[in-house]
Amino acid sequence: MKNILTASKICKQYAGTRALNEVDFEIGEGEILGLIGENGAGKSTLMRILCGIEQPTSGDIVMHGKPVEFSGPQAAQAEGIAMIPQEVLLVDELTVVENIFLGHEESGAFGLSKRQMLADTRAILAELDSQQVDPEHLTGNLPKGSQQMVAIARRVMQGGDVFVMDEPTASLTGEETQSLFKLLKKLKGEGKASVFISHRLEEMLEICDRIVVLRDGEHVGNFINDDTLTKDKLVAAMVGSAVANEFARTVSHIGELMLETDKVVISTFQGRKTHPISIQAHAGEVVGITGLAGVGKTELAHVLSGLRPVVEGELRLRGRPITLRSPVDALKNKIGLVSEDRRAEGLVLELTALANMTLTSLKKLSRLGRIEKDRERQLGLLMKDKLNMRTEYLGRDANHLSGGNQQKVVIIRQLCSEAEVLLLDEPTKGIDIGAKAEVYRLIGDLVAEQKAAILFSSEPQEVLGVCDKLYVLTSHGFLGPYAKGALDYAGLMALEFGTATSDTPMEAAE
C-alpha cells in the first residue's frame, strides 16, 4: 500500500507545555485509519497541524512523496487534505445547498448554476441516505444529526485524498452512522484515505483497518484491526492501564420529589407536537430520557431549562406549579442545564476556563460590584478537582481546550451555581472513556448529595448503565418509567423503533 501522507517526528510546544513529542504518523491509499486517545492526548493538535490550521514546532510532512509545509488550511486543502471538525461549522441562516457550495459555487453561462447545485446536493445527500433533508431548508432548523451529515456532504463534495473526521458520529443516530460507514467504504474503494477520530471504540473496531493510539502527546500504539484486537487492549493503550467499570456510581437514597411534568406537550425543532410527557425526578435519583433523533429529547431539556415554552401541560417544582420563561427563571429555581452543544450554547470561547466556570456565580463572588478574584480562583480550584482537570487549564481560553475539558467546564459551572436539579443533555458527547467514567462518578456524587439529575442521552448503554429509571421518547408515544435493569439493549431498541412485543423483557418502575 502506497502512503498518501507521512508525518515524521512532529513536535508542538505551547508556552511551557509539550502537546506532541516526536509523533510519527502515516496513512495509505484506500485506508480507514482510527485515531484514539484520551482528551488532551494530542489527537486534535496533530490533525490541526496536518490540516494546516497550526504549524508544528518541529518535524516533517510528506504528501504524495513530496515534502510540504502548510501555511494555512487552504494550502492543505490544495494538497488534498479535507477536514470535518468536531464542531459543525455551518451558517444557520443559509440553506443546505448554500452551505454545501459556500465558497465553491458552480457557475454557468448566465451566472450561478442554482439548478445544478441543487441537483448535486440532492445526489450527495442521497449517497449519505439523507434524502429527508430538504436542500432548500435553512440549516439552522435541522436537527444536530442532519447538520452533521450536511457538513460531511459539503467536505466530500469539495473533494480530497485524505478525509479527516473528528468525532463525526457524536450527533448521529445509529442509522446515520451506518450511512457514514457506507460512504467511508466507498471512499476507500476509490483509493481515498480517511482518518476516523472517535471515543466510541465499538465503531473503531467496526470500520477501521488500523488504529493508532496517542497518550500524553506521544505515539504509543499501532494496531492492525484483526480478530485479536479488543476494546480492552485499546483502553489499556490509551490510559496505560485497565479502566474500572465506567458506569460505577455511588448508591444513593431516593428523597423528595423535585421536578415533574404533568402531561406536558412540546413542539419539536421540526414543528411537530410530542405526545404528552409526564416524568418525575426525585432528589438522589438519576432519571434517564432517551429516544431517536427528532422525537423531542433535546427540546424537552430546553423546556425544563426555560429555553422553550410549554405548549400544553404543567411543570411543578417540589409540588408547586412553575412557569419558566427563560434560563434565568430556571437558575432562580436552582435548575441548571448542561447543553448538548457546548461551543455554541455552553461556552464563551474567548473567556478563560475559570471565567466560564463562574459565569452564573458572580453575584456570590462579588463585593460592592467587583469580582473578588481570589475567591473566584479558590472556587475554580475546588471544583476542578471534582473532574480531575489540570490547574493550568483554568487560565486557558475555552476555545483552546480539548472537547472533553470544554465539557468539564460546562458541568463545573452548574456545580458552582449550586443547582439542585441538573439537566444533562448528552454530557459525554465527544469525550473519552476515562473522562466519561469521571462524569458518571460525578453524577453519582451529586445525587448522593440529594440533588436530582436528569440525563438526556441517545447512547443506549449509557442510560441503561447509569440511570435509576428510564423514560423513552418515541414517535408513537411516551413510554416509562422503566426501573434500572428492567430493560436490556434489545428491549430498549424495540421500544425506540416500535417493534416491542409481549416477549420484550421490560418492567415499569414503581
C-alpha distance (Angstrom), angle and dihedral (degrees) to the residues before:
residue distance angle dihedral
M1 . . .
K2 3.79 . .
N3 3.80 117.4 .
I4 3.80 118.0 -120.9
L5 3.80 95.0 -172.4
T6 3.81 132.2 19.2
A7 3.79 124.9 -178.5
S8 3.81 119.3 -171.2
K9 3.83 130.1 -162.1
I10 3.80 94.5 -19.1
C11 3.81 112.8 -171.5
K12 3.79 128.2 -178.1
Q13 3.79 123.5 -173.0
Y14 3.82 125.3 -169.3
A15 3.82 118.4 -172.3
G16 3.77 97.3 -53.8
T17 3.81 96.4 -25.4
R18 3.80 122.8 99.6
A19 3.80 107.1 -148.5
L20 3.84 95.4 176.7
N21 3.79 127.3 25.2
E22 3.84 115.8 -163.6
V23 3.79 95.0 -45.8
D24 3.82 118.6 -175.2
F25 3.80 117.8 -155.2
E26 3.79 134.7 170.3
I27 3.77 138.5 168.8
G28 3.79 129.5 -170.2
E29 3.77 138.6 -150.0
G30 3.80 113.6 -71.5
E31 3.81 93.6 8.8
I32 3.80 129.0 136.8
L33 3.80 104.1 -156.0
G34 3.80 122.7 -168.2
L35 3.81 119.4 -147.4
I36 3.80 117.8 -165.1
G37 3.78 139.8 166.5
E38 3.77 140.1 129.6
N39 3.79 119.5 -74.1
G40 3.80 106.8 -74.9
A41 3.82 92.8 24.7
G42 3.82 90.6 119.8
K43 3.82 102.4 -102.4
S44 3.79 96.9 126.5
T45 3.82 92.3 40.7
L46 3.81 91.2 54.1
M47 3.80 92.7 47.6
R48 3.82 92.3 46.4
I49 3.80 88.1 54.9
L50 3.81 93.3 47.8
C51 3.81 89.4 48.4
G52 3.81 94.2 49.9
I53 3.79 96.0 -113.3
E54 3.81 91.8 116.6
Q55 3.79 133.7 21.0
P56 3.82 121.8 -124.3
T57 3.79 119.1 -119.3
S58 3.81 86.3 -134.8
G59 3.78 139.8 -17.3
D60 3.80 139.4 83.0
I61 3.81 134.7 -93.8
V62 3.80 123.6 -159.9
M63 3.82 121.8 -169.1
H64 3.82 120.3 -170.8
G65 3.81 88.5 -13.8
K66 3.81 93.5 -53.9
P67 3.85 125.2 109.0
V68 3.80 110.4 -118.0
E69 3.79 138.4 -174.8
F70 3.79 116.0 -161.0
S71 3.80 112.7 -145.3
G72 3.80 90.4 -173.5
P73 3.82 144.9 -23.5
Q74 3.81 92.2 -73.4
A75 3.81 90.6 57.9
A76 3.81 91.1 51.1
Q77 3.80 91.3 47.5
A78 3.78 90.2 50.7
E79 3.82 87.8 57.1
G80 3.81 90.8 51.1
I81 3.82 104.8 -95.9
A82 3.80 113.0 135.0
M83 3.82 120.8 -173.6
I84 3.79 127.6 -160.1
P85 3.83 103.6 -169.1
Q86 3.79 125.9 -148.7
E87 3.81 90.4 -112.5
V88 3.80 112.2 69.6
L89 3.82 104.3 -123.3
L90 3.78 103.4 -161.9
V91 3.80 132.6 135.3
D92 3.81 105.7 -114.1
E93 3.82 93.3 -157.6
L94 3.82 93.5 56.8
T95 3.79 126.5 78.1
V96 3.78 122.8 -108.9
V97 3.81 93.4 -101.8
E98 3.82 91.3 47.3
N99 3.82 90.5 52.5
I100 3.78 93.8 47.6
F101 3.81 93.1 52.5
L102 3.82 98.3 33.5
G103 3.80 105.6 139.8
H104 3.81 91.4 1.6
E105 3.80 100.9 66.8
E106 3.81 117.7 166.3
S107 3.79 116.1 -124.9
G108 3.79 133.0 -158.3
A109 3.77 134.7 -173.8
F110 3.81 90.7 -75.1
G111 3.81 101.2 41.6
L112 3.80 128.8 -85.4
S113 3.78 113.5 17.0
K114 3.81 97.0 -136.3
R115 3.79 94.1 166.7
Q116 3.81 92.0 54.4
M117 3.81 93.0 46.0
L118 3.80 89.7 50.6
A119 3.81 91.4 50.3
D120 3.82 92.1 47.4
T121 3.79 91.0 48.8
R122 3.79 92.0 52.0
A123 3.81 89.4 48.9
I124 3.81 95.8 52.5
L125 3.82 91.9 44.1
A126 3.81 89.2 51.2
E127 3.80 88.3 51.3
L128 3.81 87.1 56.6
D129 3.85 91.5 45.6
S130 3.82 88.0 -116.0
Q131 3.79 98.0 125.5
Q132 3.82 89.0 135.0
V133 3.82 89.1 71.2
D134 3.80 109.0 93.8
P135 3.85 108.4 -139.6
E136 3.79 90.4 -148.2
H137 3.82 96.4 53.3
L138 3.80 121.8 100.5
T139 3.80 110.2 -96.0
G140 3.80 93.0 -137.2
N141 3.81 90.3 64.7
L142 3.81 93.8 58.0
P143 3.83 125.1 97.5
K144 3.80 115.6 -101.3
G145 3.80 92.4 -104.7
S146 3.79 92.9 53.7
Q147 3.81 90.5 47.6
Q148 3.81 88.8 54.1
M149 3.81 90.7 51.6
V150 3.82 89.7 50.7
A151 3.82 90.1 51.8
I152 3.81 90.4 50.6
A153 3.81 91.4 46.6
R154 3.81 91.1 51.2
R155 3.79 93.7 53.6
V156 3.81 94.6 44.3
M157 3.81 90.3 48.1
Q158 3.81 89.8 55.5
G159 3.81 90.5 53.3
G160 3.79 135.1 -139.9
D161 3.79 145.4 166.3
V162 3.82 98.7 -118.3
F163 3.81 120.0 37.7
V164 3.81 115.0 -162.5
M165 3.81 112.0 -160.2
D166 3.81 116.1 -173.1
E167 3.83 110.9 -162.2
P168 3.83 91.7 -30.5
T169 3.82 94.3 168.3
A170 3.82 98.3 48.1
S171 3.82 91.8 102.0
L172 3.80 98.1 29.6
T173 3.79 130.5 103.9
G174 3.79 119.5 -126.9
E175 3.80 90.1 -99.8
E176 3.82 92.3 50.1
T177 3.80 90.1 48.1
Q178 3.80 91.1 55.4
S179 3.81 89.5 49.8
L180 3.80 89.1 53.6
F181 3.81 90.6 49.4
K182 3.79 89.3 52.6
L183 3.81 88.9 54.2
L184 3.83 91.5 48.7
K185 3.79 89.9 53.3
K186 3.80 89.9 49.6
L187 3.83 91.0 52.1
K188 3.81 88.7 47.4
G189 3.81 89.7 53.8
E190 3.80 89.1 53.3
G191 3.82 91.1 54.9
K192 3.80 93.3 -105.1
A193 3.81 121.0 139.6
S194 3.80 126.6 -134.2
V195 3.80 130.5 -163.5
F196 3.80 108.1 -153.5
I197 3.83 114.8 -163.3
S198 3.79 115.5 -171.8
H199 3.79 143.2 141.5
R200 3.80 89.6 -145.7
L201 3.77 99.8 95.7
E202 3.80 93.3 -175.0
E203 3.80 88.5 63.0
M204 3.79 90.6 48.9
L205 3.78 91.4 54.4
E206 3.79 90.7 47.6
I207 3.80 101.2 50.1
C208 3.83 112.0 17.9
D209 3.81 127.9 92.1
R210 3.79 92.8 -160.9
I211 3.82 134.6 8.4
V212 3.82 126.1 -148.0
V213 3.81 120.2 -161.6
L214 3.82 126.1 -152.5
R215 3.79 123.4 -167.3
D216 3.82 125.1 -180.0
G217 3.80 91.4 -15.4
E218 3.81 95.6 -50.4
H219 3.81 134.8 106.9
V220 3.84 103.8 -114.3
G221 3.80 104.9 159.8
N222 3.80 143.4 30.1
F223 3.82 112.7 -178.5
I224 3.79 129.4 -177.2
N225 3.80 106.1 -141.0
D226 3.79 102.0 -121.3
D227 3.81 134.8 134.7
T228 3.81 91.8 -76.0
L229 3.81 96.0 58.7
T230 3.80 114.3 98.5
K231 3.77 137.5 178.9
D232 3.83 89.6 -112.8
K233 3.82 91.3 57.6
L234 3.79 91.0 51.6
V235 3.80 93.3 47.0
A236 3.80 91.7 49.7
A237 3.82 90.1 51.7
M238 3.81 91.9 47.7
V239 3.79 98.8 49.7
G240 3.80 101.5 21.1
S241 3.80 92.2 -116.0
A242 3.77 142.0 35.8
V243 3.82 117.8 -70.4
A244 3.76 119.6 -126.8
N245 3.79 120.0 -122.6
E246 3.79 102.0 -52.1
F247 3.81 92.1 -151.3
A248 3.81 95.3 53.2
R249 3.81 112.4 126.4
T250 3.76 140.3 161.8
V251 3.80 114.4 -85.3
S252 3.79 106.7 -119.0
H253 3.79 137.1 -163.4
I254 3.81 115.0 -111.2
G255 3.80 108.0 -125.2
E256 3.80 138.3 174.3
L257 3.80 124.4 -18.0
M258 3.80 105.9 -96.1
L259 3.82 111.3 172.8
E260 3.78 130.0 10.9
T261 3.77 139.1 168.6
D262 3.80 119.9 -147.3
K263 3.82 112.6 -153.2
V264 3.79 91.4 -38.9
V265 3.81 116.4 -177.3
I266 3.80 118.5 -162.9
S267 3.79 135.8 -176.7
T268 3.82 116.6 -116.9
F269 3.79 124.6 -137.7
Q270 3.82 87.2 -98.0
G271 3.82 91.5 55.3
R272 3.82 96.5 -106.8
K273 3.80 121.4 134.3
T274 3.78 118.1 -124.7
H275 3.77 126.5 -132.8
P276 3.84 113.0 -95.6
I277 3.80 110.9 -71.3
S278 3.80 122.4 -150.2
I279 3.80 118.0 176.5
Q280 3.79 136.0 159.5
A281 3.81 125.3 -154.5
H282 3.80 119.0 -169.8
A283 3.78 130.7 -164.8
G284 3.79 109.5 -92.5
E285 3.80 92.6 26.6
V286 3.80 136.4 111.0
V287 3.80 109.3 -147.8
G288 3.79 118.6 -165.5
I289 3.81 126.1 -147.9
T290 3.80 114.6 -172.9
G291 3.80 140.0 161.0
L292 3.77 144.4 130.6
A293 3.81 122.6 -68.1
G294 3.79 116.2 -73.3
V295 3.81 99.0 24.1
G296 3.81 95.5 104.7
K297 3.82 106.5 -94.9
T298 3.80 96.9 134.1
E299 3.80 90.9 37.1
L300 3.82 89.2 58.0
A301 3.81 89.6 52.3
H302 3.80 88.3 51.7
V303 3.82 91.9 50.3
L304 3.81 91.9 51.5
S305 3.82 90.4 49.4
G306 3.82 96.5 47.6
L307 3.82 96.6 -106.8
R308 3.82 95.6 113.6
P309 3.80 131.4 30.0
V310 3.79 126.6 -114.9
V311 3.82 112.5 -111.3
E312 3.80 94.5 -162.1
G313 3.79 136.9 -7.5
E314 3.79 134.2 37.4
L315 3.80 139.8 -78.8
R316 3.81 118.9 -146.0
L317 3.78 130.6 -168.8
R318 3.82 114.4 -162.4
G319 3.80 87.4 -16.9
R320 3.82 94.2 -52.6
P321 3.85 119.3 116.1
I322 3.80 111.5 -117.8
T323 3.80 135.6 -174.0
L324 3.80 117.0 -150.7
R325 3.79 110.7 -159.3
S326 3.80 95.8 167.9
P327 3.81 143.0 -0.7
V328 3.81 86.7 -94.3
D329 3.82 88.6 63.6
A330 3.80 89.3 49.9
L331 3.81 92.6 50.4
K332 3.82 90.7 49.1
N333 3.81 86.5 56.2
K334 3.84 89.6 47.7
I335 3.80 94.0 -110.3
G336 3.81 112.5 140.2
L337 3.81 129.9 -170.4
V338 3.80 127.7 -149.7
S339 3.81 99.6 -161.4
E340 3.80 124.9 -138.6
D341 3.83 91.7 -131.4
R342 3.79 101.8 55.5
R343 3.81 96.0 176.8
A344 3.81 99.2 47.1
E345 3.81 99.2 32.8
G346 3.80 109.0 14.4
L347 3.80 108.3 45.8
V348 3.77 143.3 47.2
L349 3.79 93.9 -141.0
E350 3.82 96.1 -160.2
L351 3.82 92.8 55.8
T352 3.79 124.5 81.5
A353 3.78 121.8 -99.6
L354 3.83 89.4 -107.5
A355 3.81 92.9 52.1
N356 3.81 90.0 49.6
M357 3.80 91.5 49.7
T358 3.80 93.4 54.6
L359 3.82 100.4 38.4
T360 3.80 93.8 110.7
S361 3.83 94.2 39.4
L362 3.80 101.3 56.1
K363 3.79 94.4 110.9
K364 3.79 93.4 62.0
L365 3.83 91.0 41.8
S366 3.81 94.5 51.7
R367 3.79 133.8 84.5
L368 3.78 122.6 -168.0
G369 3.81 89.8 -8.9
R370 3.82 95.9 -53.2
I371 3.79 127.5 107.5
E372 3.80 112.0 -119.0
K373 3.80 99.5 -134.5
D374 3.81 95.4 -162.1
R375 3.81 91.7 55.2
E376 3.80 90.5 45.7
R377 3.79 92.1 52.8
Q378 3.80 93.0 45.7
L379 3.80 89.6 53.5
G380 3.80 90.4 48.5
L381 3.81 92.1 49.5
L382 3.79 91.2 49.4
M383 3.79 93.7 49.5
K384 3.80 98.9 41.7
D385 3.80 89.1 60.1
K386 3.80 89.0 61.4
L387 3.82 90.0 64.4
N388 3.82 99.2 32.7
M389 3.81 94.1 -113.9
R390 3.81 121.7 164.4
T391 3.80 115.3 -106.9
E392 3.82 93.6 -130.9
Y393 3.80 89.9 62.0
L394 3.82 90.8 68.4
G395 3.81 90.9 75.6
R396 3.81 95.9 41.6
D397 3.82 120.7 100.6
A398 3.80 110.9 -103.8
N399 3.81 89.4 -124.1
H400 3.81 89.5 64.6
L401 3.81 96.7 51.7
S402 3.79 123.8 98.6
G403 3.80 116.9 -103.9
G404 3.79 92.3 -102.9
N405 3.79 93.7 51.4
Q406 3.81 90.6 46.8
Q407 3.79 88.0 55.6
K408 3.80 91.0 49.4
V409 3.81 89.7 54.1
V410 3.81 91.7 53.1
I411 3.80 91.9 49.7
I412 3.80 92.8 46.2
R413 3.82 90.2 53.7
Q414 3.80 89.8 62.8
L415 3.79 90.7 49.3
C416 3.82 90.1 51.6
S417 3.81 90.1 51.5
E418 3.84 90.3 55.1
A419 3.81 93.6 -125.7
E420 3.81 113.0 -174.7
V421 3.81 95.4 -165.1
L422 3.79 112.6 45.8
L423 3.81 119.5 -162.9
L424 3.82 109.4 -160.3
D425 3.81 113.3 -169.1
E426 3.84 108.5 -168.6
P427 3.84 90.9 -32.5
T428 3.83 94.4 176.9
K429 3.80 96.8 46.4
G430 3.80 109.5 138.3
I431 3.81 98.2 -1.0
D432 3.79 128.7 118.1
I433 3.79 128.2 -103.5
G434 3.79 93.8 -101.1
A435 3.81 92.7 50.8
K436 3.81 89.6 46.2
A437 3.79 90.1 56.2
E438 3.82 88.7 51.1
V439 3.81 91.6 51.4
Y440 3.82 91.6 49.0
R441 3.80 90.2 48.7
L442 3.79 90.0 50.4
I443 3.81 91.4 50.3
G444 3.80 88.1 52.2
D445 3.81 91.1 49.9
L446 3.80 91.4 49.8
V447 3.80 95.4 52.1
A448 3.81 89.2 44.8
E449 3.82 84.6 61.7
Q450 3.82 87.7 56.9
K451 3.77 96.9 -101.9
A452 3.81 120.8 136.7
A453 3.80 120.1 -122.9
I454 3.81 124.9 -164.7
L455 3.80 112.0 -166.2
F456 3.81 116.7 -158.4
S457 3.79 106.4 -166.7
S458 3.79 139.9 154.3
E459 3.83 92.1 -160.5
P460 3.83 108.0 99.9
Q461 3.81 96.7 -159.4
E462 3.80 90.1 50.6
V463 3.80 97.2 54.9
L464 3.80 92.5 39.3
G465 3.80 91.4 50.7
V466 3.80 102.0 40.5
C467 3.80 109.8 30.6
D468 3.80 128.7 88.3
K469 3.78 89.6 -153.0
L470 3.77 134.5 4.9
Y471 3.80 137.8 -145.4
V472 3.81 121.6 -164.6
L473 3.80 122.7 -148.8
T474 3.81 112.7 -155.0
S475 3.79 136.6 165.7
H476 3.81 89.7 -111.1
G477 3.80 100.0 46.6
F478 3.81 149.7 -35.1
L479 3.80 110.6 -89.5
G480 3.79 134.9 -165.1
P481 2.88 162.7 -34.3
Y482 3.81 97.9 -123.0
A483 3.79 118.5 -176.0
K484 3.80 120.3 -122.4
G485 3.79 107.6 -82.1
A486 3.79 94.3 18.9
L487 3.81 92.6 102.2
D488 3.77 128.9 47.7
Y489 3.81 124.9 -164.8
A490 3.81 93.9 -89.6
G491 3.79 91.7 48.0
L492 3.80 92.5 51.0
M493 3.80 91.9 48.5
A494 3.81 89.9 50.0
L495 3.80 90.1 54.3
E496 3.80 94.5 46.8
F497 3.79 94.7 48.1
G498 3.81 94.8 40.2
T499 3.81 95.7 -115.9
A500 3.82 98.9 114.3
T501 3.81 114.8 135.6
S502 3.78 135.1 -175.3
D503 3.82 87.1 -89.1
T504 3.82 93.7 58.3
P505 3.85 107.8 110.8
M506 3.81 110.0 -120.6
E507 3.77 140.0 130.4
A508 3.79 127.2 -167.5
A509 3.79 118.3 -124.4
E510 3.76 118.0 -114.1
